[in-house]
Amino acid sequence: MTGAPQVFDLSEVDADAPEVVLAWVERLRAAAAHGRVIVRECPQMLAHTLYKSALLGDAIVLESVRAEEAYG
């Protein structure tokens, strides 16, 4: 599990729907099984889900989380 980490830039990903968040959690978890994963511009809902699922740490690292405006 050595080598360069996989970097995911999610700046263009719209992850408001639960099924999209779940798909990204599964994708990042699968990638982390093969080495370190760095996530850039992570949508807030996905970042929160990764945190609450205790998936953040050495394998999955959030480099940045998008500042998203609330609805309304």
Backbone as JSON Lines, residues from 0, in Angstrom:
{"i":0,"aa":"M","n":[0.82,-1.19,0.0],"ca":[0.0,0.0,0.0],"c":[0.86,1.25,0.0]}
{"i":1,"aa":"T","n":[1.94,1.21,-0.66],"ca":[2.79,2.39,-0.73],"c":[2.6,3.05,-2.08]}
{"i":2,"aa":"G","n":[3.23,4.19,-2.24],"ca":[3.13,4.92,-3.48],"c":[2.34,6.2,-3.28]}
{"i":3,"aa":"A","n":[2.11,6.86,-4.4],"ca":[1.4,8.13,-4.36],"c":[-0.07,7.92,-4.01]}
{"i":4,"aa":"P","n":[-0.61,8.83,-3.21],"ca":[-2.03,8.71,-2.87],"c":[-2.91,9.01,-4.07]}
{"i":5,"aa":"Q","n":[-4.11,8.46,-4.06],"ca":[-5.1,8.79,-5.08],"c":[-5.75,10.09,-4.64]}
{"i":6,"aa":"V","n":[-5.87,11.03,-5.58],"ca":[-6.48,12.33,-5.27],"c":[-7.8,12.42,-6.02]}
{"i":7,"aa":"F","n":[-8.85,12.75,-5.27],"ca":[-10.17,12.96,-5.85],"c":[-10.54,14.42,-5.68]}
{"i":8,"aa":"D","n":[-10.73,15.14,-6.8],"ca":[-11.17,16.53,-6.77],"c":[-12.67,16.51,-7.02]}
{"i":9,"aa":"L","n":[-13.45,16.84,-6.01],"ca":[-14.9,16.75,-6.1],"c":[-15.56,18.12,-6.28]}
{"i":10,"aa":"S","n":[-14.81,19.07,-6.8],"ca":[-15.33,20.43,-6.95],"c":[-16.54,20.5,-7.86]}
{"i":11,"aa":"E","n":[-16.7,19.56,-8.77],"ca":[-17.83,19.57,-9.7],"c":[-18.92,18.58,-9.32]}
{"i":12,"aa":"V","n":[-18.77,17.9,-8.19],"ca":[-19.72,16.87,-7.77],"c":[-20.84,17.49,-6.95]}
{"i":13,"aa":"D","n":[-22.07,17.2,-7.33],"ca":[-23.24,17.63,-6.58],"c":[-23.71,16.45,-5.75]}
{"i":14,"aa":"A","n":[-23.42,16.48,-4.46],"ca":[-23.71,15.33,-3.58],"c":[-24.74,15.69,-2.53]}
{"i":15,"aa":"D","n":[-25.89,16.18,-2.97],"ca":[-26.97,16.5,-2.04],"c":[-27.9,15.31,-1.84]}
{"i":16,"aa":"A","n":[-28.04,14.47,-2.83],"ca":[-28.94,13.32,-2.75],"c":[-28.26,12.17,-1.99]}
{"i":17,"aa":"P","n":[-29.0,11.5,-1.12],"ca":[-28.41,10.41,-0.33],"c":[-27.76,9.31,-1.18]}
{"i":18,"aa":"E","n":[-28.34,8.98,-2.31],"ca":[-27.77,7.92,-3.14],"c":[-26.44,8.33,-3.76]}
{"i":19,"aa":"V","n":[-26.26,9.62,-4.01],"ca":[-24.99,10.12,-4.54],"c":[-23.93,10.08,-3.43]}
{"i":20,"aa":"V","n":[-24.31,10.49,-2.23],"ca":[-23.4,10.45,-1.09],"c":[-22.96,9.01,-0.84]}
{"i":21,"aa":"L","n":[-23.9,8.08,-0.82],"ca":[-23.59,6.67,-0.6],"c":[-22.65,6.14,-1.68]}
{"i":22,"aa":"A","n":[-22.9,6.49,-2.93],"ca":[-22.03,6.03,-4.02],"c":[-20.6,6.52,-3.84]}
{"i":23,"aa":"W","n":[-20.45,7.79,-3.41],"ca":[-19.11,8.33,-3.19],"c":[-18.44,7.72,-1.97]}
{"i":24,"aa":"V","n":[-19.2,7.45,-0.92],"ca":[-18.62,6.78,0.26],"c":[-18.07,5.42,-0.16]}
{"i":25,"aa":"E","n":[-18.85,4.67,-0.92],"ca":[-18.4,3.35,-1.36],"c":[-17.18,3.45,-2.27]}
{"i":26,"aa":"R","n":[-17.19,4.43,-3.16],"ca":[-16.06,4.61,-4.08],"c":[-14.78,4.98,-3.33]}
{"i":27,"aa":"L","n":[-14.89,5.9,-2.38],"ca":[-13.72,6.31,-1.61],"c":[-13.23,5.18,-0.7]}
{"i":28,"aa":"R","n":[-14.14,4.45,-0.11],"ca":[-13.76,3.32,0.74],"c":[-13.03,2.25,-0.08]}
{"i":29,"aa":"A","n":[-13.52,1.96,-1.27],"ca":[-12.86,0.99,-2.15],"c":[-11.47,1.47,-2.55]}
{"i":30,"aa":"A","n":[-11.33,2.75,-2.86],"ca":[-10.03,3.29,-3.23],"c":[-9.06,3.23,-2.05]}
{"i":31,"aa":"A","n":[-9.58,3.5,-0.85],"ca":[-8.74,3.49,0.35],"c":[-8.24,2.08,0.69]}
{"i":32,"aa":"A","n":[-8.92,1.08,0.2],"ca":[-8.47,-0.3,0.42],"c":[-7.16,-0.58,-0.31]}
{"i":33,"aa":"H","n":[-6.82,0.29,-1.28],"ca":[-5.6,0.1,-2.07],"c":[-4.52,1.14,-1.77]}
{"i":34,"aa":"G","n":[-4.78,2.03,-0.84],"ca":[-3.8,3.06,-0.49],"c":[-4.48,4.32,-0.01]}
{"i":35,"aa":"R","n":[-3.67,5.29,0.28],"ca":[-4.18,6.55,0.83],"c":[-4.98,7.33,-0.21]}
{"i":36,"aa":"V","n":[-6.04,7.98,0.26],"ca":[-6.93,8.76,-0.59],"c":[-7.0,10.18,-0.05]}
{"i":37,"aa":"I","n":[-6.83,11.15,-0.92],"ca":[-6.95,12.56,-0.56],"c":[-8.15,13.13,-1.32]}
{"i":38,"aa":"V","n":[-9.05,13.78,-0.58],"ca":[-10.25,14.35,-1.19],"c":[-10.16,15.86,-1.13]}
{"i":39,"aa":"R","n":[-10.3,16.48,-2.29],"ca":[-10.28,17.94,-2.4],"c":[-11.67,18.45,-2.72]}
{"i":40,"aa":"E","n":[-12.01,19.61,-2.15],"ca":[-13.29,20.27,-2.42],"c":[-14.46,19.31,-2.21]}
{"i":41,"aa":"C","n":[-14.42,18.63,-1.1],"ca":[-15.45,17.66,-0.75],"c":[-16.77,18.38,-0.43]}
{"i":42,"aa":"P","n":[-17.89,17.92,-0.99],"ca":[-19.18,18.5,-0.61],"c":[-19.43,18.29,0.89]}
{"i":43,"aa":"Q","n":[-20.07,19.24,1.53],"ca":[-20.27,19.19,2.97],"c":[-21.01,17.94,3.44]}
{"i":44,"aa":"M","n":[-22.06,17.54,2.72],"ca":[-22.83,16.37,3.14],"c":[-21.97,15.11,3.1]}
{"i":45,"aa":"L","n":[-21.14,14.98,2.08],"ca":[-20.25,13.82,1.99],"c":[-19.19,13.87,3.09]}
{"i":46,"aa":"A","n":[-18.63,15.04,3.35],"ca":[-17.64,15.18,4.42],"c":[-18.24,14.79,5.76]}
{"i":47,"aa":"H","n":[-19.46,15.24,6.01],"ca":[-20.15,14.92,7.26],"c":[-20.39,13.41,7.38]}
{"i":48,"aa":"T","n":[-20.8,12.8,6.29],"ca":[-21.05,11.35,6.29],"c":[-19.77,10.57,6.53]}
{"i":49,"aa":"L","n":[-18.68,10.97,5.9],"ca":[-17.4,10.3,6.11],"c":[-16.97,10.42,7.57]}
{"i":50,"aa":"Y","n":[-17.17,11.6,8.14],"ca":[-16.81,11.83,9.55],"c":[-17.67,10.97,10.48]}
{"i":51,"aa":"K","n":[-18.98,11.01,10.29],"ca":[-19.9,10.27,11.16],"c":[-19.72,8.76,11.02]}
{"i":52,"aa":"S","n":[-19.24,8.31,9.88],"ca":[-19.01,6.88,9.65],"c":[-17.63,6.44,10.1]}
{"i":53,"aa":"A","n":[-16.87,7.36,10.68],"ca":[-15.5,7.09,11.17],"c":[-14.59,6.57,10.06]}
{"i":54,"aa":"L","n":[-14.75,7.13,8.86],"ca":[-13.92,6.7,7.74],"c":[-12.73,7.63,7.5]}
{"i":55,"aa":"L","n":[-12.69,8.75,8.2],"ca":[-11.57,9.67,8.02],"c":[-10.41,9.25,8.91]}
{"i":56,"aa":"G","n":[-9.22,9.45,8.43],"ca":[-8.05,9.1,9.21],"c":[-6.85,8.98,8.3]}
{"i":57,"aa":"D","n":[-6.08,7.93,8.47],"ca":[-4.89,7.74,7.65],"c":[-5.23,7.37,6.21]}
{"i":58,"aa":"A","n":[-6.3,6.61,6.01],"ca":[-6.62,6.12,4.67],"c":[-7.35,7.16,3.83]}
{"i":59,"aa":"I","n":[-8.31,7.86,4.41],"ca":[-9.07,8.89,3.7],"c":[-8.86,10.21,4.42]}
{"i":60,"aa":"V","n":[-8.33,11.18,3.68],"ca":[-8.0,12.49,4.24],"c":[-8.73,13.57,3.45]}
{"i":61,"aa":"L","n":[-9.41,14.46,4.17],"ca":[-10.04,15.6,3.51],"c":[-9.04,16.75,3.46]}
{"i":62,"aa":"E","n":[-8.63,17.1,2.26],"ca":[-7.72,18.23,2.1],"c":[-8.49,19.55,2.22]}
{"i":63,"aa":"S","n":[-9.72,19.55,1.67],"ca":[-10.56,20.74,1.76],"c":[-12.02,20.34,1.61]}
{"i":64,"aa":"V","n":[-12.87,21.13,2.25],"ca":[-14.32,20.94,2.18],"c":[-14.9,22.21,1.58]}
{"i":65,"aa":"R","n":[-15.8,22.04,0.64],"ca":[-16.42,23.2,-0.01],"c":[-17.25,24.0,0.97]}
{"i":66,"aa":"A","n":[-17.16,25.3,0.85],"ca":[-18.04,26.21,1.6],"c":[-19.3,26.39,0.77]}
{"i":67,"aa":"E","n":[-20.37,25.72,1.2],"ca":[-21.62,25.77,0.45],"c":[-22.63,26.62,1.19]}
{"i":68,"aa":"E","n":[-23.41,27.36,0.44],"ca":[-24.42,28.21,1.05],"c":[-25.65,27.39,1.38]}
{"i":69,"aa":"A","n":[-26.29,27.75,2.47],"ca":[-27.53,27.07,2.87],"c":[-28.66,27.44,1.9]}
{"i":70,"aa":"Y","n":[-29.61,26.55,1.82],"ca":[-30.79,26.83,0.97],"c":[-31.6,27.93,1.6]}
{"i":71,"aa":"G","n":[-32.26,28.7,0.74],"ca":[-33.17,29.7,1.3],"c":[-32.98,30.98,0.72]}
